Amino acid sequence: MACESALPAIMDEQALMGLNPNADACYRQRALVYFEQLKESQDGWEVCAEALAKGVYSDDHVKFFCFQVLEHQIKFRHGSLTAAQQQLIRETLMKWLQAQLMNAHPEKPFIRNKVAQVLSLMFVTEYLTLWPKFFFDILNLVGLNPNGVDIYLRMLMAIDADVVDRDILHSPEEIRRNTLIKDSMRGQCIPALVESWFQILQTYQHTHSELTCQCLEVVGAYVSWIDLNLIANDRFVNLLLSHMSIEELREEACDCLFEIVNKGMDPVDKTKLVESLCQVLQSAGFFNIEQEEDVDFLAKFSRLVNGMGQSLVLSWTRLSKTGDVKVSAEALRAVEAKVPLMLQLLIHEDDDISANIVAFCYDYLHVLKQLPALNEQQKTNVEAIMLAVMNKLKYDDEYNFDSEGEDEAMFVEYRKQLKMLLDRLAQVSPELLLDAVHRVFNATMQNWQTVPFMEVEVAIRLLYMLGEALPASHGAHFSGDATKTSTLQSMMRTLISCGVSEYQHSSVTLEFFETAVRYDKFFLVEPQHIPSVLMAFLDHRGLRHSSPKVRSRVAYLFSRFIKTLHKHMNAFIEDILSRIQDLLELAPPENGFPALLSSDDQLFMFETVGVLIVNGEGPAERKQALMHSLLTPLMEAFRMLLTKLPQEANEERQAALADCLSHAVGFASRTSKVFSNKQTVKQCGCSEVYLDCLQTFLPALSCPVQRGPLRSAVRSFLHRMIICLEEEVLPFIPAASQHMLKDCEPRDLQEFIPLISQITAKFKNQVSPFLQEVFMPLVMAIFEVLSRPAEENDQTAALEKQMLRRSYFSFIQTVASSGMNEIMASQGAENIERVLFTIIQGAVDFPDPVAQKTCFIILSRLVELWGGKDGLVGFPDFIYKHIIPACLMAPLKPTFDLSDAQTVLTLSECTLTLHMIHLKRGQECIQFLQEYLPSLQVSPEITQELCQVLQQPDVKVLKNYMKVFFQQAKL
């Protein structure tokens, strides 16, 4: 393999064998170690340089390896190399490049790409200082040799990525360097580069399409920052236009012209450039879209037309602001002249071609919106766009509704773009849009039985979309503007009465229900239509549809429909309940039959029934009886399943039973959403049935298996009952808490704390005895969980602990701010001290600004409660030993990032704590600071200044001062 006798002794041949992807693991490991050795050794890279310059190795992986070693030297060690070593790298690269010119077979693409990266790196490193003739040396060497040109073009794209590409993040230093490089290139070598591109394009346009396309890509990349006159001239543009007629080049030529058109420039010049380009393209026949069969090219061409159109709109916008009526009118004429072409592309059957022109279409409508009035041609254009959008919104035959894949997702995205156009059309001419939709809708609904599904779906969809296109406050579409109101009412009347809800396609069915619910206020105006829509919801068209997707969506929509129209439902309550009775059954896991609705869908059903029962007009006894008959089957099923659960040995079956039990609790909980407080529950006579539920569900807390899901479900129910039953819940809380604190996981505790906080905040002194009892067991349980060892890299465990810590501090905050401080005070000196130290630790040691902020709020509140003359014994001493140091040490931590908004809020609370200490301790606090601050190396002047600001009554002044104080302290 080697042609120099010395080399094999230097290069580790066995290690090189490990570079092959198919090599054994031990060889590959040896290769990695060898790579690191060569990179780090002083002269190891020279071996690689020599091997490359002399073509020692034919193995591609070894060559790639050598270039990687060289790349590492340039990137990380260039500054420490001698001038001779730097020259050696230059010579190596040029010798290797020269060798390529004679090669009958070019290197593999991955080698050429790596060389391009190394050359780019060398350029960026040396061009401004050591190698100003970089491009001239390369150009002189490669000439028009195809192998050389290929690497030259790849190198230019690599330079674009390193120096120009805005999508790549650069440091401020790199940005400054890149600006200098571009300025220097513009002055020294860009004309020579442009000339080389022209020669390459001219030479290879008919013989080497790959090189020509590469070159067109380079021109497109560089045109954004070089002098446009070098490219936008007859010679170059004619060449590019000739490429538009060559099949292999036309797509890349389109992209190149797009970049030229997109270049920022004077609006008058831009208009002239685009117009001249359009003229030539039109005379060459490119505007005859219907004769073009290549959809890939048309997609590129559509993008080019979109770029030209948007550029003209931008020119018009800028010229309109100058007040020059003549030139802005010319720009508008230029925009309008492109509309026929835009419409051809918008209506094209290929959605990619259509999607590429939407932005120009949107911008054109924005122009029309700004005009004082539309002329006849503009109105015709608006109508044409409307018809195009309505047509393109239709599904095609290939759309797979049962298994939506990538194509379907792309069409959904495309539909969103069309919706934006429809919304913009509504802004330009709401009357035209309303009229057009009305026409299409009526024509389709008259013959819906014989019309393809996609046309029926889109007709209803258009009515649905009017709801957002012609917005109304709080959905009040049926009051106000008489024309709009009567048209919408007429369409809704037709939708409900024409029988289209019977159409046998899921997309039409869904659109029917979506539209009925979007315009649910229509039924307040014409309630006579409610029964027919209710029937559609309840029968084979809705909740009993053959498609699970339709049933699921209808369950949610039914819930929304009933919430809006509950006052009109009194006459139908019993009928509705009897029709959906089987949909409210708890599906036991051993059933084996798939339920019509999933448990998530059933949640909406239970909520809906709750709304129906509670808002009915009957007496409380009726509501009580209905709620009882709704919840009793749930309780019975719950008791039965809970008895089975501990006896079940199979873990999968256990999990299924626990799931089912959780659903039962969740359903009961969801029925209570309709109540806002105890009063509303009492009025309906439902307190008793919810207390029964509570007594039924609480035993699940002592179940020895599947504790997590069961606790979670019961805890959620307790949250709701605290709102619905208020103090009637209190007798159940101690036992429930005892069970929930037993054998806790971090998540259990984290979810339990908000429950205790809710009870504390709501009942305050009523729960004081209970809280005194539970306070330390809860705190100790939290400490125990937080002290459990975890794997160093276990992110989940770390996050769980962080969230638990936050919940703990939040609980202490609730206790302190609810005036329940005596609960803490009565826990004994040792326990109080322990809790206080955790708060100090949370404020200073953990880099979590959310928790830190809470800790400072707690400290401030405790200073307010206990920091005065008759406060807690020993607390003033704690203030000076721990709280003041915490206020000064926390913001000095490296992790305390003052550019982060959350951290700034923490600093604000920290400052308020200091302010509160001064309010409570007065001059004593100032004296302490005058002694303490110098121990932190704070100068006497700054110490004096801080003490003066602290004594100011305006807290805002103190906050601003402390922010600057810590910013300077961290410099």
HELIX and SHEET records of a PDB file:
HELIX    1   1 LEU A    7  ILE A   10  1                                   4    
HELIX    2   2 GLU A   13  MET A   17  1                                   5    
HELIX    3   3 ALA A   25  GLU A   40  1                                  16    
HELIX    4   4 GLY A   44  ALA A   53  1                                  10    
HELIX    5   5 ASP A   60  PHE A   76  1                                  17    
HELIX    6   6 HIS A   78  SER A   80  5                                   3    
HELIX    7   7 ALA A   83  MET A  102  1                                  20    
HELIX    8   8 PRO A  109  GLU A  126  1                                  18    
HELIX    9   9 PHE A  134  VAL A  142  1                                   9    
HELIX   10  10 PRO A  146  VAL A  163  1                                  18    
HELIX   11  11 PRO A  172  GLN A  188  1                                  17    
HELIX   12  12 ILE A  190  TYR A  204  1                                  15    
HELIX   13  13 SER A  209  TYR A  222  1                                  14    
HELIX   14  14 LEU A  228  LEU A  230  5                                   3    
HELIX   15  15 ASP A  234  HIS A  243  1                                  10    
HELIX   16  16 ARG A  250  ASN A  262  1                                  13    
HELIX   17  17 PRO A  267  SER A  283  1                                  17    
HELIX   18  18 ILE A  289  GLN A  291  5                                   3    
HELIX   19  19 VAL A  295  THR A  322  1                                  28    
HELIX   20  20 VAL A  325  ALA A  337  1                                  13    
HELIX   21  21 VAL A  339  LEU A  346  1                                   8    
HELIX   22  22 ASP A  351  ALA A  355  1                                   5    
HELIX   23  23 VAL A  358  GLN A  370  1                                  13    
HELIX   24  24 GLU A  376  LYS A  392  1                                  17    
HELIX   25  25 GLU A  406  VAL A  428  1                                  23    
HELIX   26  26 PRO A  430  GLN A  446  1                                  17    
HELIX   27  27 TRP A  448  THR A  450  5                                   3    
HELIX   28  28 PHE A  453  ALA A  469  1                                  17    
HELIX   29  29 SER A  473  GLY A  475  5                                   3    
HELIX   30  30 ALA A  482  SER A  497  1                                  16    
HELIX   31  31 VAL A  500  GLU A  502  5                                   3    
HELIX   32  32 SER A  506  ARG A  518  1                                  13    
HELIX   33  33 PHE A  522  VAL A  525  1                                   4    
HELIX   34  34 PRO A  527  HIS A  529  5                                   3    
HELIX   35  35 ILE A  530  LEU A  538  1                                   9    
HELIX   36  36 PRO A  548  LEU A  565  1                                  18    
HELIX   37  37 HIS A  566  HIS A  568  5                                   3    
HELIX   38  38 ASN A  570  PHE A  572  5                                   3    
HELIX   39  39 ILE A  573  ILE A  580  1                                   8    
HELIX   40  40 GLN A  581  LEU A  584  5                                   4    
HELIX   41  41 SER A  599  ASN A  615  1                                  17    
HELIX   42  42 ALA A  620  LYS A  644  1                                  25    
HELIX   43  43 LEU A  645  GLN A  647  5                                   3    
HELIX   44  44 GLU A  651  THR A  671  1                                  21    
HELIX   45  45 SER A  672  VAL A  674  5                                   3    
HELIX   46  46 LYS A  678  GLN A  683  1                                   6    
HELIX   47  47 SER A  687  PHE A  697  1                                  11    
HELIX   48  48 LEU A  698  SER A  702  5                                   5    
HELIX   49  49 ARG A  707  CYS A  724  1                                  18    
HELIX   50  50 GLU A  726  PHE A  732  5                                   7    
HELIX   51  51 ILE A  733  MET A  740  1                                   8    
HELIX   52  52 PRO A  746  PHE A  763  1                                  18    
HELIX   53  53 LYS A  764  VAL A  767  5                                   4    
HELIX   54  54 SER A  768  LEU A  786  1                                  19    
HELIX   55  55 GLN A  795  SER A  817  1                                  23    
HELIX   56  56 ASN A  821  ALA A  825  1                                   5    
HELIX   57  57 ALA A  829  VAL A  844  1                                  16    
HELIX   58  58 PRO A  849  TRP A  866  1                                  18    
HELIX   59  59 PHE A  875  PHE A  878  1                                   4    
HELIX   60  60 ILE A  879  ILE A  883  3                                   5    
HELIX   61  61 ILE A  884  MET A  889  1                                   6    
HELIX   62  62 ALA A  890  LEU A  892  5                                   3    
HELIX   63  63 ALA A  901  ARG A  921  1                                  21    
HELIX   64  64 GLN A  923  TYR A  932  1                                  10    
HELIX   65  65 LEU A  933  LEU A  936  5                                   4    
HELIX   66  66 PRO A  940  LEU A  950  1                                  11    
HELIX   67  67 VAL A  955  ALA A  969  1                                  15    
END                                                                             
